[in-house]
Amino acid sequence: MKIYVVFLISLTIIFAAFAGCGQSEQNISFTATILEIYDGAILVSTSDDVGFDKAQVSLDAKTRVSFDLAAGQTIRVTILPQIAESYPVQVKAVSVNLITEPEKAGYTVSFVRADGMANGGWEFVISRAVNADKSVISSVRHIPVIWITSQNELNDFVQAGKIYYQFDIPFGESKSFSETASKYAEDFFSENQLLILCTMEASGSIRHRIKDTYINKDALSIAVESIIPEVGTDDMADWFIFIEFAKDDLAGCDYFDAYYAY
């Protein structure tokens, strides 16, 4: 009987200890900027001293979010205290509140198809891309961005790229790459900047649109959406997206990135 009583007392002490530990754990809140959005989660960069600089924040039907998430937004995130020690750390959101919308950048865009015709084309594009580091490991599919600041740089890219891509051939409704590039004379670059995005698609029927652009400090990011028809062709396709920005709109930006928005 005494042993049984001692056992019950021991269990009571253990349960009380566990209950005390549970009560001491509190949800954590911090301010962050959304870097990337993907299915059921967001990648954020923190601006508060919470012990980590980036976090993959998982979201589900119970997470309180009363606005449309977009890369570049400044948000206030409340998470459960459980933090998976990886890089970036992995956490579960209880609520996400909007603080500020990102600064937008106006643009003009042209879509040009120029299929590859020789091995090494993708390596050529990556070697010229300012965001080549993003193509290594990422939670989203990044798109190479070539930053063109002068007519000479553009001519150099065209001449070097002709070895790998059909720059002189128009495809359907698309003008040829060379014809599109020819309109950018030196006077254009006195007041504007040109970004060229390159993407490979599994079907020539897939088209694209720019879903969003935003500026975060010294970086411009571009979200691209694929438009996939119900019935498509069975051919591979390479697309180049010409995006024009006024220099004044990109003042202070020296890094550029693009990615697929889902």
C-alpha positions in Angstrom: 0.0 0.0 0.0 2.8 2.4 0.9 4.6 1.5 -2.4 1.4 2.4 -4.3 1.0 5.7 -2.5 4.6 6.6 -3.2 4.1 5.7 -6.8 1.1 8.0 -7.1 3.0 10.8 -5.5 5.8 10.3 -7.9 3.5 10.4 -10.9 1.9 13.6 -9.5 5.3 15.3 -9.2 6.3 14.2 -12.8 3.0 15.4 -14.3 3.3 18.7 -12.4 6.8 19.2 -13.7 5.8 18.5 -17.3 2.8 20.9 -16.9 5.1 23.6 -15.5 7.4 23.2 -18.5 4.5 23.4 -20.9 3.3 26.6 -19.3 6.7 28.2 -19.5 6.8 27.8 -23.3 5.3 30.8 -25.0 4.7 31.6 -28.6 7.3 33.8 -30.2 6.6 37.0 -32.3 9.0 38.8 -34.6 9.1 41.2 -37.5 10.3 39.8 -40.9 10.4 40.4 -44.6 8.9 37.7 -46.9 11.6 36.5 -49.3 9.9 33.6 -51.1 6.4 32.0 -51.1 5.7 28.4 -51.9 3.1 25.8 -51.2 2.1 25.9 -47.6 5.1 28.0 -46.4 7.0 31.2 -46.7 10.7 32.0 -46.4 11.4 35.1 -44.3 14.3 37.3 -43.2 14.0 38.4 -39.6 14.7 41.9 -38.4 14.3 41.3 -34.7 16.9 39.6 -32.4 15.3 36.1 -32.2 18.3 33.9 -32.6 18.0 33.3 -36.3 18.3 35.5 -39.4 16.0 33.4 -41.7 13.2 31.0 -41.2 11.0 28.7 -43.2 7.6 29.4 -41.8 4.9 26.7 -42.4 1.3 27.7 -42.8 -1.9 25.7 -42.6 -5.7 26.2 -42.4 -5.4 27.2 -38.8 -2.9 30.0 -39.4 -4.5 33.4 -39.1 -3.7 35.4 -42.2 -6.1 38.1 -43.3 -4.3 39.4 -46.4 -2.7 38.1 -49.6 0.9 37.1 -49.0 3.5 38.7 -51.4 7.3 38.7 -51.5 8.7 41.9 -50.1 6.0 42.5 -47.5 7.1 43.4 -44.0 5.1 41.2 -41.6 4.7 40.4 -37.9 4.8 36.6 -37.4 3.8 34.7 -34.3 5.1 31.1 -34.2 4.9 28.1 -31.9 8.0 27.8 -29.6 9.2 24.6 -31.2 12.1 25.5 -33.6 13.7 22.9 -35.9 17.4 23.5 -35.8 18.2 23.6 -39.6 19.2 26.4 -41.9 17.1 28.2 -42.3 15.3 27.1 -39.1 11.8 25.6 -39.6 8.9 27.0 -37.5 5.1 26.8 -37.5 3.1 30.0 -37.7 0.1 30.8 -35.5 -0.6 34.2 -37.1 0.8 36.5 -39.8 0.0 40.2 -39.8 0.8 42.7 -42.5 3.0 45.8 -41.5 3.9 47.3 -44.8 3.6 46.5 -48.5 6.9 46.5 -50.6 7.9 49.3 -52.9 6.9 48.5 -56.5 8.9 49.1 -59.7 7.2 50.0 -63.0 8.3 48.1 -66.1 7.7 47.3 -69.8 8.1 43.7 -70.8 8.5 41.7 -74.1 8.5 37.9 -74.4 10.8 36.3 -77.0 11.2 32.7 -77.8 14.7 31.5 -79.0 15.2 27.8 -78.7 18.6 26.3 -78.0 20.5 24.6 -80.8 23.8 23.6 -79.1 25.0 22.1 -75.9 26.1 24.6 -73.3 23.4 27.1 -73.7 22.2 27.0 -70.1 25.7 27.1 -68.8 26.3 30.2 -70.9 23.2 31.9 -69.4 24.2 31.0 -65.9 27.7 32.4 -66.4 26.1 35.8 -67.3 23.4 35.8 -64.6 23.7 38.1 -61.6 21.7 35.7 -59.5 23.6 32.5 -60.4 24.0 31.8 -56.7 20.2 31.2 -56.4 20.3 28.4 -58.9 22.2 26.0 -56.6 19.8 25.2 -53.7 16.5 26.9 -53.1 12.9 26.2 -52.1 11.6 27.8 -55.3 12.6 27.7 -58.9 14.7 30.8 -59.7 15.1 32.3 -63.1 18.5 33.5 -64.4 18.7 37.3 -64.7 21.1 39.1 -67.1 21.7 42.7 -66.2 22.3 44.9 -69.2 23.6 48.5 -68.7 24.8 49.5 -72.2 24.3 48.7 -75.9 27.8 47.2 -76.0 26.9 44.7 -73.2 23.7 43.8 -75.1 25.6 43.3 -78.4 28.2 41.2 -76.7 25.4 39.0 -75.2 23.7 38.6 -78.5 26.9 37.7 -80.4 28.1 35.2 -77.8 24.6 33.7 -77.4 24.1 33.0 -81.1 26.3 30.0 -80.7 23.8 28.4 -78.4 20.4 29.9 -79.3 18.4 30.7 -82.4 18.5 34.4 -81.9 17.8 35.3 -85.5 14.7 33.2 -86.0 11.1 34.4 -85.1 8.8 31.8 -83.5 5.1 32.2 -84.2 3.8 35.5 -82.8 7.2 36.2 -81.2 9.8 38.5 -82.9 13.3 37.1 -83.1 15.7 37.8 -80.2 18.0 39.9 -82.4 15.1 42.0 -83.7 13.9 42.7 -80.2 17.4 43.5 -79.0 18.1 45.9 -81.9 15.6 48.5 -80.5 17.8 49.2 -77.5 20.2 51.9 -78.6 22.7 53.7 -76.4 20.2 56.5 -75.7 17.9 54.0 -74.1 20.5 53.1 -71.5 21.1 56.7 -70.5 17.8 56.7 -68.6 16.9 53.0 -68.4 18.1 49.6 -67.4 17.4 46.3 -69.1 17.0 42.9 -67.5 16.8 39.7 -69.6 15.3 36.6 -67.9 15.9 33.2 -69.4 13.6 30.2 -68.8 13.3 26.7 -70.2 9.8 25.1 -70.6 8.7 21.5 -71.3 6.2 22.7 -73.9 6.2 25.5 -76.5 2.6 26.2 -75.5 3.5 27.6 -72.1 3.5 31.4 -71.9 4.4 33.8 -69.1 3.4 36.9 -67.3 5.0 39.1 -64.7 3.0 38.6 -61.6 4.8 41.2 -59.4 8.0 43.2 -58.9 9.2 44.5 -55.6 12.2 46.3 -54.1 13.7 45.3 -50.8 16.5 47.6 -49.8 19.1 47.3 -52.6 17.5 44.3 -54.4 14.8 44.0 -57.0 12.9 40.7 -57.3 10.6 39.7 -60.1 7.8 37.1 -59.7 7.0 35.2 -63.0 3.9 33.1 -63.5 3.6 30.4 -66.1 0.4 30.2 -68.1 -0.1 26.5 -68.9 -2.9 25.5 -71.3 -5.0 22.4 -70.8 -3.7 21.0 -74.0 -0.1 21.7 -75.1 2.5 20.8 -77.6 5.2 18.3 -76.9 8.2 20.5 -77.8 10.8 22.1 -75.5 11.1 25.8 -75.6 13.5 28.5 -74.4 12.1 31.9 -73.6 13.8 35.3 -73.0 11.9 38.0 -71.1 13.1 41.6 -71.8 12.1 43.9 -68.9 12.7 47.6 -69.1 13.0 49.7 -65.9 13.6 53.5 -65.5 16.9 54.1 -63.8 15.2 56.4 -61.3 12.9 53.5 -60.2 15.9 51.3 -59.5 18.0 53.9 -57.7 20.2 52.0 -55.2 19.5 48.6 -56.5 22.5 46.5 -57.4 21.1 43.0 -57.1 18.4 41.4 -59.2 16.5 38.1 -58.8 13.6 36.4 -60.5 11.6 33.3 -59.6 8.4 31.4 -60.5 5.4 32.3 -58.4 3.0 29.5 -57.8 
